């Protein structure tokens, strides 16, 4: 899905055209590729939907003051879309966003609106994707204690080279650490990588995002890196 901007006197388009679906939501006009809807009764779909079932009830149980605090937070913290346009999410959107992050990070849900702005990005030192002495080395190298009191969220996707396999370029959550152990200088995800894609091969390219999260469910902009798997 992509946000679109029209010109030439066109104010908007709705409907299907050339295999694309044009529509609009609260953040503006967008276009997405038509796709057959997935089976809504799979186990994966159940676990994706399950957290959303509880949030409307949680939101309804908040006091008017708590909901006002969430809306006030949304007004005070504008967001930027891929077209570099500024927009504001409402309190409900921030509430769902924060709690969806915490659910993915195995954190505790929150009812009160955040007090602080989203955390600043913590930049790792480098990303290693290569053959080591005996095993592949797939690690994000960090400064010890740089995530003290924060979540380090590592996501990645792989593009295989020289194969007939085509994987979608969607980031998958590889690893989440809250307040990594003192002295820890790397976040490895070899096991999750191999479960998702198999053993890396020379020429594969891996893209990684590392974001910083806090116990309020807020997340920073991601640090990004990419490199090609090499065998010395």
Secondary structure, DSSP 8 states (H G I E B T S, - for coil): -EE----TT-----EEETTEEEEEETTEEEEEE------TTSHHHHHHHHHHHHHHHHHHHS-HHHHHHHHHHHHHS-EE-TTS-EE---HHHHHHHHHHHHHHTT-----S--SS--------SEEEEEE-SSSEEEEEE--TTTTTTSEEEEEEEEE-SSSS-------EEEEEEES--TT--EEE-HHHHHHHH-S--TT-EEEEEEEEE-TTS-B---EEEEEE-B--
